[in-house]
Amino acid sequence: MISIIIPILNEAKTIEDLLFHVIDHSSLETISEIIVVDGQSTDGSQEIIKRLGLRIKLLSSPKGRAKQMNLGAKAASGDILYFLHADSFPPLHFDKLIISEVKKGNNAGCFRLKFDSNHWWLRLAGWLTQFSWRACRGGDQSQFVTRALFDEIGGFDENFTIYEDNVLINELYARKEFVVINKKIVTSARLYRKHGIWKLQYHFWMIYVKKWLGASADDLCAYYKKYIG
């Protein structure tokens, strides 16, 4: 059984569409629960979720995706955890695809990525995510991991207020526990549209390189806040 964990912060524009998408694109008999963990939204996101009348576990957490996702994992009853960003829409039968991989012995992984943009660079970036290269990984591709493996790693490192997905992925790659499912999750290019594709891509690369060179969680956070916000 899968527990879907969605961290949010001010996602009033997307959360309703995402929740209905998740329900419509899965076989609900495989889903233990859908857990939305709110990081103190101020735009009415929680009220929207409550008004939908769906069987959603809505939790409140201090701001920070690592803290939010760890809190969701603690509340989850499923033996597979599926971490999903609020602006990423998984493919049809995503639950069955995940369970199929776990039955094959693949205890963690993600989907290929497709941006909701026709810009050639974003199409290329999405195309590259079909390969197993570590540099092509990111949280927008979503992340499934068995509870046993997640607990073994110790969950998300809450020292990281950004890059937390990649830190977990690094641990999974180190254990050779990762597979890319050859189906596309569609994610929003809203941050690229806001900052400009090349400017944002440059800063993402810089964060990746800084981490590779040994930058601390605080250093990465300071860089992100300075250049991305």
C-alpha positions in Angstrom: 0.0 0.0 0.0 1.2 3.5 -0.9 1.0 6.6 1.3 1.1 9.8 -0.8 2.7 12.7 0.9 2.4 16.2 -0.5 4.2 19.1 1.2 2.6 22.5 0.4 3.1 26.2 1.1 0.7 28.6 -0.5 -0.6 26.3 -3.2 -4.2 27.5 -3.4 -3.9 27.8 -7.2 -2.9 24.1 -7.7 -3.8 21.9 -4.8 -7.4 21.2 -5.8 -6.4 20.2 -9.3 -3.6 18.0 -8.0 -5.7 16.2 -5.5 -8.4 15.3 -8.1 -5.7 14.4 -10.5 -4.1 12.0 -8.0 -7.4 10.4 -7.3 -8.4 10.1 -11.0 -5.0 8.6 -12.0 -4.7 5.9 -9.4 -6.4 2.7 -8.3 -7.6 3.7 -4.9 -7.4 0.2 -3.5 -3.6 0.6 -3.5 -3.6 3.9 -1.7 -3.4 3.9 2.1 -4.0 7.6 2.4 -3.2 11.0 0.8 -1.4 13.2 3.3 -1.1 16.9 2.7 1.4 18.6 5.0 1.0 22.4 5.1 3.9 24.6 6.1 1.8 27.5 7.4 0.2 28.7 4.2 -1.4 32.2 4.2 -3.4 31.9 1.0 -6.3 29.7 2.1 -4.8 26.4 0.9 -5.9 24.6 4.0 -9.5 25.9 3.7 -9.6 24.8 0.0 -8.6 21.2 1.0 -11.1 21.1 3.8 -13.9 22.4 1.5 -13.3 19.6 -1.0 -14.8 17.0 1.3 -12.2 14.4 0.3 -10.7 11.9 2.6 -7.4 13.7 2.9 -5.2 13.8 6.0 -4.3 17.5 6.5 -1.4 18.2 8.8 0.3 21.4 9.9 4.0 21.7 10.1 6.7 24.3 10.6 7.8 25.6 7.2 10.4 23.5 5.3 9.8 20.7 2.9 12.2 18.3 4.7 10.3 18.8 8.0 7.0 18.6 6.3 7.8 15.4 4.5 9.2 13.7 7.5 6.1 14.7 9.5 4.0 13.2 6.7 6.0 10.0 6.7 5.6 9.6 10.5 1.8 9.8 10.1 1.7 7.4 7.1 0.5 3.8 7.4 1.7 2.6 3.9 4.7 0.4 3.4 5.6 2.6 0.3 6.0 6.3 0.7 5.4 8.5 -2.4 6.6 12.1 -2.0 4.9 14.5 -4.5 5.4 18.2 -5.1 2.2 20.3 -5.3 2.9 21.3 -8.9 3.8 17.9 -10.3 1.1 15.7 -11.9 2.0 12.0 -12.0 1.1 9.7 -14.9 -2.0 7.4 -15.2 -1.8 4.3 -13.0 1.3 5.8 -11.2 0.5 3.7 -8.2 0.5 0.4 -10.1 3.8 1.4 -11.8 5.4 2.1 -8.4 4.1 -1.2 -6.9 5.4 -3.1 -10.0 8.9 -1.8 -9.4 8.9 -2.6 -5.7 7.9 -6.1 -6.5 10.9 -6.3 -8.8 13.1 -5.4 -5.9 13.5 -1.7 -6.8 12.9 -0.1 -3.5 13.1 3.6 -4.6 12.9 5.7 -7.7 11.1 8.3 -9.6 9.4 9.1 -13.0 10.7 10.8 -16.1 10.0 14.5 -16.1 8.1 16.7 -18.6 7.7 20.5 -18.1 4.5 22.2 -19.1 6.5 24.3 -21.5 7.6 23.9 -25.1 10.8 25.8 -24.7 13.6 23.7 -26.3 15.8 23.7 -23.2 13.1 22.5 -20.9 12.1 19.8 -23.4 15.7 18.7 -23.6 16.0 18.7 -19.8 12.9 16.6 -19.5 14.2 14.2 -22.1 17.4 13.7 -20.2 15.6 12.5 -17.1 14.9 9.1 -18.7 18.5 8.2 -18.0 19.9 7.0 -14.7 22.5 9.8 -14.4 22.6 11.3 -10.9 22.8 14.8 -12.3 19.4 14.4 -13.9 17.5 13.8 -10.7 15.4 16.2 -8.7 12.3 16.4 -6.5 10.0 17.5 -9.2 10.2 14.0 -10.6 8.5 12.8 -7.4 10.1 10.1 -5.2 8.9 6.7 -4.1 10.8 4.7 -1.4 9.8 1.8 0.8 9.3 2.7 4.4 12.0 0.3 5.5 14.6 2.0 3.3 13.4 5.5 4.2 13.8 4.6 7.9 17.2 3.1 7.3 18.4 6.3 5.8 16.8 8.4 8.5 14.4 10.3 6.4 15.0 13.7 4.9 17.8 15.8 6.4 16.0 18.7 8.1 19.2 20.7 8.1 18.5 21.4 4.4 15.8 23.9 3.7 16.5 23.5 0.0 18.1 20.6 -1.9 16.5 18.1 0.6 15.3 15.8 -2.2 18.7 15.6 -3.7 20.3 14.7 -0.4 18.0 11.8 0.0 18.5 10.8 -3.6 22.3 10.8 -3.0 21.8 8.3 -0.2 19.7 6.1 -2.4 22.3 6.2 -5.2 25.0 5.4 -2.7 23.0 2.2 -1.9 22.3 1.5 -5.6 18.6 1.7 -4.7 17.1 3.8 -7.5 15.1 3.2 -10.7 13.6 5.7 -13.2 10.1 4.6 -14.4 9.8 5.3 -18.1 6.5 7.3 -17.8 6.3 11.1 -17.5 5.3 13.2 -14.6 4.3 16.7 -15.7 5.6 19.5 -13.6 5.1 23.3 -13.7 7.8 25.5 -15.2 6.4 28.4 -13.2 9.8 29.2 -11.5 11.5 29.3 -14.9 8.8 31.7 -16.2 9.2 33.9 -13.1 13.0 34.2 -13.2 13.9 33.4 -16.8 15.0 30.1 -18.0 18.8 30.7 -18.4 19.1 32.7 -15.2 17.3 30.1 -13.1 19.1 27.2 -14.7 22.5 28.9 -14.0 21.6 29.2 -10.3 20.4 25.6 -10.1 23.7 24.5 -11.6 25.6 26.7 -9.1 23.7 25.1 -6.2 24.5 21.6 -7.5 28.2 22.5 -7.9 28.4 24.2 -4.5 27.0 21.1 -2.9 29.4 18.9 -4.8 32.3 21.0 -3.6 31.1 20.7 0.0 28.9 23.7 0.7 26.9 23.5 3.9 23.1 23.5 4.1 23.2 27.1 5.4 25.4 28.2 2.4 23.0 26.6 -0.1 20.0 28.3 1.6 21.7 31.7 1.6 22.5 31.4 -2.1 19.0 30.3 -2.9 17.4 33.2 -0.9 19.8 35.7 -2.5 19.3 34.8 -6.1 16.0 32.9 -6.3 14.0 33.9 -3.3 
